Amino acid sequence: MTGILLITHQGLGESLVECVRHVMGNVPDNLKVLSVMADEDTQRKEKEGRALIAQMDSGAGVLILADMFGATPSNIARRLRQPGHVEVVAGVNLPMLLRAVCYREQPLAELVQKALQGGRECIVLMGKEDDSNVATGCADN
Amino acid sequence: MTGILLITHQGLGESLVECVRHVMGNVPDNLKVLSVMADEDTQRKEKEGRALIAQMDSGAGVLILADMFGATPSNIARRLRQPGHVEVVAGVNLPMLLRAVCYREQPLAELVQKALQGGRECIVLMGKEDDSNVATGCADN
């Protein structure tokens, strides 16, 4: 089963995991957070990230979800990337995370696509005229 | 100036605001959070939301950013919607929030589009081959 590692500014990853707990009733073992504080030693964080990945990787690889491309957490995530085995999607939102958790038994390449789609499709302007489409887009959350 | 109101599961909105503080160095006055705990009285929350909107609305309206379409916070947000004056975008991520904060002096209709674009465009698979495009997509964060 693919591991899912959130790498975010401090607090955000933990909050997202609490939302998973609320929505799904529990937090899967293979969902972890690497939280990055302001002015933290990024090399130390990278080392912590490698240790977490080694611990989570059952052979199926790890999907890293970072909060924002170009920020420190995503720069750390980029250095942890192993093409085809540890992939990084930036711009995580709650629908993306839930989609990834729901499909974590799929191969990493497919899980990456599910995460990208889940995140993008569930960014919607709410209004009576949109809701039938939106419900379809987000149905598997 | 348009107000920005995050309506999320407890903890997530506050964490996103802390990320804004970290990235931008401060939190604008017209950015607020309505945090929804599990099993909270949604009618009371809706009332709190109306009070917050009244407080934040300088005439330019309010953009509500909810964490996930179909979840309780977005259902509360839907009931606070006033088409053209209080609009709701669901699926908030950090790039969307930062984009909205940066463009909050624009009219609400344009701010809605900036938020949708910012959120969607900055959901990216990280890899050497993508980064030049991504940097453009997220350049104004």
Chai-1 contact restraints between the chains, C-beta under 6 A:
chainA,res_idxA,chainB,res_idxB,connection_type,confidence,min_distance_angstrom,max_distance_angstrom,comment,restraint_id
A,H9,B,C19,contact,1.0,0.0,6.0,A-B,restraint_1
A,H9,B,H22,contact,1.0,0.0,6.0,A-B,restraint_2
A,G11,B,S15,contact,1.0,0.0,6.0,A-B,restraint_3
A,G11,B,E18,contact,1.0,0.0,6.0,A-B,restraint_4
A,L12,B,S15,contact,1.0,0.0,6.0,A-B,restraint_5
A,L12,B,C19,contact,1.0,0.0,6.0,A-B,restraint_6
A,S15,B,G11,contact,1.0,0.0,6.0,A-B,restraint_7
A,S15,B,L12,contact,1.0,0.0,6.0,A-B,restraint_8
A,S15,B,S15,contact,1.0,0.0,6.0,A-B,restraint_9
A,E18,B,G11,contact,1.0,0.0,6.0,A-B,restraint_10
A,C19,B,H9,contact,1.0,0.0,6.0,A-B,restraint_11
A,C19,B,L12,contact,1.0,0.0,6.0,A-B,restraint_12
A,H22,B,H9,contact,1.0,0.0,6.0,A-B,restraint_13
A,H22,B,A38,contact,1.0,0.0,6.0,A-B,restraint_14
A,A38,B,H22,contact,1.0,0.0,6.0,A-B,restraint_15
A,D67,B,L94,contact,1.0,0.0,6.0,A-B,restraint_16
A,M68,B,L94,contact,1.0,0.0,6.0,A-B,restraint_17
A,M68,B,P95,contact,1.0,0.0,6.0,A-B,restraint_18
A,F69,B,C122,contact,1.0,0.0,6.0,A-B,restraint_19
A,F69,B,V124,contact,1.0,0.0,6.0,A-B,restraint_20
A,F69,B,V134,contact,1.0,0.0,6.0,A-B,restraint_21
A,F69,B,C138,contact,1.0,0.0,6.0,A-B,restraint_22
A,R78,B,M126,contact,1.0,0.0,6.0,A-B,restraint_23
A,V88,B,M126,contact,1.0,0.0,6.0,A-B,restraint_24
A,V89,B,L125,contact,1.0,0.0,6.0,A-B,restraint_25
A,A90,B,V124,contact,1.0,0.0,6.0,A-B,restraint_26
A,A90,B,M126,contact,1.0,0.0,6.0,A-B,restraint_27
A,G91,B,N93,contact,1.0,0.0,6.0,A-B,restraint_28
A,G91,B,P95,contact,1.0,0.0,6.0,A-B,restraint_29
A,G91,B,C122,contact,1.0,0.0,6.0,A-B,restraint_30
A,G91,B,I123,contact,1.0,0.0,6.0,A-B,restraint_31
A,N93,B,G91,contact,1.0,0.0,6.0,A-B,restraint_32
A,N93,B,N93,contact,1.0,0.0,6.0,A-B,restraint_33
A,L94,B,D67,contact,1.0,0.0,6.0,A-B,restraint_34
A,L94,B,M68,contact,1.0,0.0,6.0,A-B,restraint_35
A,P95,B,M68,contact,1.0,0.0,6.0,A-B,restraint_36
A,P95,B,G91,contact,1.0,0.0,6.0,A-B,restraint_37
A,G119,B,I123,contact,1.0,0.0,6.0,A-B,restraint_38
A,R120,B,R120,contact,1.0,0.0,6.0,A-B,restraint_39
A,R120,B,I123,contact,1.0,0.0,6.0,A-B,restraint_40
A,C122,B,F69,contact,1.0,0.0,6.0,A-B,restraint_41
A,C122,B,G91,contact,1.0,0.0,6.0,A-B,restraint_42
A,I123,B,G91,contact,1.0,0.0,6.0,A-B,restraint_43
A,I123,B,G119,contact,1.0,0.0,6.0,A-B,restraint_44
A,I123,B,R120,contact,1.0,0.0,6.0,A-B,restraint_45
A,V124,B,F69,contact,1.0,0.0,6.0,A-B,restraint_46
A,V124,B,A90,contact,1.0,0.0,6.0,A-B,restraint_47
A,L125,B,V89,contact,1.0,0.0,6.0,A-B,restraint_48
A,M126,B,R78,contact,1.0,0.0,6.0,A-B,restraint_49
A,M126,B,V88,contact,1.0,0.0,6.0,A-B,restraint_50
A,M126,B,A90,contact,1.0,0.0,6.0,A-B,restraint_51
A,V134,B,F69,contact,1.0,0.0,6.0,A-B,restraint_52
A,C138,B,F69,contact,1.0,0.0,6.0,A-B,restraint_53
